Amino acid sequence: MKNLELYIHIPFCIKKCDYCDFLSGEASAFEKKEYIRALLNEIKYQAYDCEDYEVSTIYFGGGTPSTLKAQVIDSILQEIYKYFHVKKDAEITIECNPGTVEREKLALYRLSGINRLSFGLQSANNQELKMLGRIHSYEDFLESYDAARKAGFENINVDVMSALPAQTVISYEITLKNVLRLKPEHISAYSLMIEKDTPFYERYSEDEYIRAAGGKPKYLPSEEEERRMYKLTKELLAEHGYNRYEISNYAREGYECKHNVGYWRRENYIGMGIGASSLFENTRFHNTDIMFEYRKCNFEREDEEVLTKKAQMEEFMFLGLRMTNGISRADFKEAFGMEIEGAYGPALAKLTSEGYLEKREGRIFFTEAGIDVSNTLLTEFLL
């Protein structure tokens, strides 16, 4: 059977964070109940085309999935187990915000089959958390993390963010060291993006423009400070035994996020829930992003695009080269019936000669210098 990944979107939050542009927000008990009813129906609907697939990962994202009762999460999983072929060793992750889980809820998660947690800490500095619009404190995180360990979870990710307004290199270093003291299996380290249609955009977009133009921003860290934070992340995490396996993701050996690796390798995945995206049999599509329509059980594919061979090749390169072990020549040939040089010879030669790309043991990957400027270099792989 072929591999399949499932993403379950839970769009509810106690309060939406000021930097967040995800499809999420607050909701009443009735709205949540109606949404879950539609989601359970969608699980049956999507399973119809997946009879020949075996589910290797399930990921609950949001929003804040952990705001729902554990019994509700269990009902979703039971429906998935009923209608999909789920591997016995499937990786099942739920995103949790500190302060929204306690030991009893976490124990119920484990009984439901969840074996991986992802905590959205972002910062160990309470002033920075308040500025982000987070409703938890660092102390809340420590309590939730401790409860997770006591509940028996042995695979935990912690998210941290750099380049925050008023953040210093020292305060970011303190956050990293506090997280490292806890020895989570996985750390995701992201740089803040100022997204449109968010309170942060209204506050800091001008500052972002000044920084991008090489000027001195008023609130955001300078480009030099951001580079120092980036370098600090790589060095500190490497010192503590974390392998950088993707641009923003670090893991102890054997604890790489299987769900995300599948995404970067273009595995088939089905997204369920409002606005959720899918890649299935080289076709990309997404669900409606209108709550009223979703609650009416409108599961029609929107913006459906059957990917051309050219688009598939570009995705293969863009996504695969995000991983530090890069892409496999053999996988490219198997997927497209040609050697990789047949499509990308000049680009590969150019980036290799410039020291950004390395070829070894049948794989092609960015060097450290290449990873640092990968967003710019990836345009070389547009056909």
C-alpha positions in Angstrom: 0.0 0.0 0.0 1.1 3.6 -0.7 1.9 6.0 2.1 -0.6 8.7 3.1 -0.4 11.5 5.6 -3.4 13.2 7.2 -3.6 16.8 8.5 -6.5 17.8 10.7 -7.2 21.5 11.0 -8.7 22.7 14.3 -9.1 26.5 13.8 -10.1 27.5 17.3 -8.0 29.6 19.7 -8.7 31.1 23.1 -7.2 34.3 21.7 -5.6 34.8 18.3 -1.9 35.9 18.5 -1.0 39.3 17.1 1.5 37.9 14.6 -0.7 35.0 13.3 -2.2 35.0 9.8 -3.4 31.4 10.0 -7.1 30.5 9.4 -8.0 30.5 13.1 -9.9 32.4 15.8 -12.3 32.3 18.7 -15.6 30.4 18.6 -18.6 29.5 20.7 -19.4 26.0 22.0 -22.1 25.7 19.4 -19.7 26.7 16.5 -17.2 24.2 17.7 -19.8 21.4 17.9 -21.0 22.1 14.4 -17.5 22.2 13.1 -16.6 18.8 14.6 -19.8 17.3 13.2 -18.7 18.5 9.7 -15.1 17.3 10.3 -16.3 13.8 11.2 -18.4 13.7 8.0 -15.4 14.8 6.0 -13.2 12.0 7.3 -15.7 9.5 5.9 -15.9 11.5 2.6 -12.1 11.7 2.1 -11.5 8.0 3.0 -13.5 6.9 -0.1 -10.5 7.7 -2.4 -7.9 6.3 0.0 -8.7 2.6 0.1 -5.2 1.7 -1.4 -3.3 4.0 1.0 -1.9 3.4 4.5 -1.7 6.4 6.9 1.8 6.9 8.3 1.3 10.2 10.1 -1.6 12.2 11.5 -1.1 15.9 12.5 -3.5 18.0 14.5 -2.7 21.7 13.7 -4.5 25.0 14.1 -5.4 27.2 15.7 -4.9 25.4 19.0 -6.2 21.8 18.9 -5.5 21.4 22.6 -8.3 23.8 23.5 -10.8 21.0 22.6 -11.7 18.4 25.2 -9.6 15.2 24.9 -12.8 13.3 24.3 -13.4 15.3 21.2 -9.9 14.7 19.8 -10.4 11.0 20.6 -13.7 11.0 18.6 -11.8 12.4 15.6 -9.1 9.8 15.9 -11.6 6.9 16.3 -13.3 8.0 13.1 -10.0 8.0 11.3 -9.1 4.6 12.6 -12.6 3.4 11.5 -12.3 4.6 7.9 -8.6 4.7 7.1 -5.8 2.1 7.2 -3.6 3.5 9.9 -0.2 2.0 10.5 0.4 0.6 14.0 3.5 2.7 14.3 2.0 5.9 12.8 3.3 9.2 14.1 0.4 11.1 15.6 1.1 14.7 16.6 -1.1 17.3 18.3 -0.1 21.0 18.7 -0.5 22.3 22.2 -0.4 25.7 23.7 1.0 25.9 27.3 -1.7 26.2 29.8 -4.3 24.3 27.7 -3.2 20.8 28.8 -2.9 19.0 32.1 -1.9 15.5 33.1 -5.4 14.0 32.8 -5.9 15.4 29.3 -2.4 14.3 28.3 -3.1 10.8 29.6 -6.2 10.6 27.5 -4.3 11.8 24.4 -1.9 8.8 24.9 -4.8 6.4 25.2 -6.2 7.8 21.9 -2.9 7.0 20.2 -1.2 10.4 20.2 2.5 9.8 20.6 4.0 13.2 19.8 3.4 16.7 21.2 4.3 20.1 19.8 4.4 23.0 22.3 4.2 26.5 21.0 6.4 28.2 23.5 8.0 30.9 21.2 9.9 32.6 24.0 11.0 32.0 27.6 10.7 35.8 28.3 7.2 36.8 29.7 7.5 40.3 28.3 8.1 39.0 24.8 5.2 36.6 25.2 2.9 39.4 26.1 4.1 41.5 23.2 3.3 38.5 20.9 -0.2 38.4 22.2 0.3 35.0 23.8 -1.9 34.2 26.7 0.5 31.9 28.5 3.6 32.6 30.6 6.9 30.7 30.6 5.9 29.2 33.9 2.7 27.8 32.3 4.9 26.2 29.7 7.1 24.6 32.3 4.0 23.2 34.0 2.6 21.8 30.8 5.9 20.3 29.7 6.4 18.6 33.1 2.9 17.2 32.9 3.6 15.8 29.4 6.7 14.0 30.7 4.8 12.6 33.7 2.0 11.4 31.3 4.7 9.4 29.5 5.3 11.4 26.3 8.8 10.7 24.9 8.6 12.7 21.7 8.1 16.4 22.3 8.8 19.4 20.0 9.2 23.0 21.3 8.7 26.0 19.0 10.9 29.1 19.5 10.9 32.4 17.6 13.7 34.9 16.9 13.8 38.4 15.5 10.9 39.6 17.7 10.3 43.2 18.4 12.5 44.4 21.3 14.2 41.0 21.5 17.9 41.0 22.0 20.5 38.4 21.2 21.0 37.9 24.9 17.2 37.3 25.6 17.0 34.9 22.7 20.1 33.0 24.0 18.4 32.7 27.4 15.3 31.2 25.7 17.4 28.7 23.8 19.3 27.7 26.9 16.1 27.3 29.0 14.6 25.0 26.3 17.8 23.0 26.0 17.9 22.4 29.7 14.6 20.5 29.3 16.0 18.2 26.6 13.1 18.0 24.2 13.5 15.5 21.3 12.8 18.2 18.7 13.2 22.0 18.4 11.7 24.2 15.7 13.4 27.6 15.5 11.6 30.2 13.3 12.4 33.8 12.5 9.4 36.1 12.9 7.6 37.0 9.6 5.5 40.2 9.6 2.4 39.0 7.7 -0.3 41.2 6.2 -3.8 41.4 7.8 -2.3 41.0 11.3 -1.9 43.5 14.2 1.8 43.1 13.8 1.7 44.3 10.2 -0.1 47.5 11.4 2.6 48.0 14.1 5.8 46.9 12.4 5.5 46.8 8.6 7.2 50.2 8.3 10.0 48.9 10.6 10.3 45.8 8.4 10.7 48.0 5.3 13.4 50.1 6.9 15.3 46.9 7.9 15.0 45.4 4.5 16.4 48.6 3.0 19.4 48.4 5.2 18.3 51.1 7.7 18.1 50.9 11.5 14.6 49.7 12.6 13.0 51.2 15.7 11.5 48.1 17.2 12.7 45.0 15.3 16.2 43.7 15.7 18.6 44.8 13.1 19.7 42.5 10.2 23.0 42.0 12.0 21.3 41.0 15.2 19.0 38.7 13.3 22.1 37.0 11.7 23.6 36.6 15.2 20.5 34.9 16.5 20.4 32.6 13.4 24.1 31.7 14.0 23.5 31.2 17.7 20.7 28.7 17.0 22.8 26.6 14.8 25.8 26.5 17.2 24.0 26.0 20.5 21.7 23.3 19.2 24.6 21.4 17.5 26.6 21.6 20.8 23.7 19.9 22.6 23.4 17.0 20.1 20.6 18.3 17.8 20.9 17.5 14.2 19.7 20.2 11.8 17.7 18.2 9.3 15.8 21.1 7.7 16.3 24.9 7.5 14.3 25.6 10.7 14.1 22.2 12.4 16.5 20.3 14.7 16.1 16.9 16.3 17.9 14.3 18.3 18.8 11.2 16.2 15.6 9.3 15.2 13.2 12.1 16.3 12.8 14.0 13.0 9.2 14.9 12.4 8.0 12.2 10.0 5.0 14.3 9.0 7.0 17.2 7.9 9.6 15.1 6.2 6.8 13.5 4.2 5.6 16.9 3.2 9.1 17.9 1.9 9.4 14.7 0.1 6.0 15.3 -1.6 4.3 12.3 0.0 0.5 12.2 -0.6 -1.3 14.0 2.1 -5.0 14.9 2.7 -5.9 18.0 4.7 -9.2 17.9 6.5 -11.0 20.9 8.1 -11.6 24.4 6.9 -9.1 25.7 4.4 -6.9 22.6 4.7 -4.7 21.9 1.7 -3.9 18.5 0.1 -1.5 16.9 -2.4 -3.0 13.7 -3.7 -1.8 11.8 -6.8 0.0 14.9 -8.1 -3.1 17.1 -7.7 -3.1 20.1 -5.3 -6.4 21.5 -3.9 -7.8 22.9 -0.7 -11.1 23.0 1.2 -13.4 26.0 1.4 -12.1 28.7 3.8 -15.7 29.9 4.6 -16.9 28.5 7.9 -20.6 28.6 7.0 -19.9 26.5 3.8 -17.7 24.0 5.7 -20.3 23.5 8.4 -22.8 22.7 5.6 -20.4 19.8 4.7 -19.3 21.4 1.5 -16.2 19.3 0.8 -15.7 20.2 -2.9 -12.1 20.7 -3.9 -11.2 24.4 -4.5 -8.4 25.7 -6.8 -7.7 22.1 -8.0 -4.5 21.9 -10.0 -3.2 18.8 -11.7 0.5 19.4 -11.6 2.5 19.3 -14.8 5.8 17.5 -15.0 7.5 20.8 -14.9 5.7 21.9 -11.7 6.4 18.5 -10.1 10.1 18.9 -10.8 10.2 22.4 -9.3 8.4 21.2 -6.2 10.8 18.2 -5.9 13.7 20.7 -5.8 12.1 23.5 -3.8 10.9 21.2 -1.0 13.6 18.6 -1.1 16.5 21.1 -0.9 15.0 22.5 2.4 16.3 19.3 4.0 20.0 19.3 4.9 20.4 15.8 3.3 18.9 17.3 0.1 17.5 15.2 -2.7 18.3 11.8 -4.2 19.4 11.4 -7.8 17.8 8.0 -7.9 14.5 9.4 -6.6 14.5 12.1 -9.3 15.1 9.6 -12.0 12.4 7.2 -10.7 9.9 10.1 -10.5 10.7 11.8 -13.9 12.4 9.2 -16.1 15.5 11.2 -16.6 18.8 12.2 -15.0 18.6 15.3 -12.9 21.2 17.1 -15.1 18.8 16.7 -18.0 16.5 19.3 -16.3 18.9 21.2 -14.0 22.5 20.7 -15.4 23.4 24.5 -15.7 21.8 25.4 -12.3 23.6 22.5 -10.5 27.0 23.3 -12.1 26.6 27.1 -11.3 25.7 26.6 -7.6 28.3 23.8 -7.1 31.1 26.0 -8.6 30.0 28.9 -6.3 30.2 26.7 -3.2 26.5 26.6 -2.4 25.8 23.0 -3.5 27.4 19.7 -2.9 27.1 16.3 -4.6 27.9 13.2 -2.6 26.9 9.5 -2.5 24.0 10.0 -4.9 22.6 13.0 -3.2 22.6 16.7 -3.9 22.3 19.2 -1.0 23.1 22.8 0.0 26.3 23.5 1.8 26.2 25.6 5.0 26.7 28.7 2.9 23.9 27.6 0.6 21.4 26.9 3.4 22.0 30.4 4.8 20.8 32.0 1.5 18.6 29.1 0.3 15.5 31.3 -0.3 17.4 33.2 -2.9 19.1 30.2 -4.5 15.9 28.2 -4.9 14.8 30.5 -7.7 17.6 28.8 -9.8 15.3 25.7 -10.0 12.4 27.4 -11.8 12.1 25.8 -15.2 
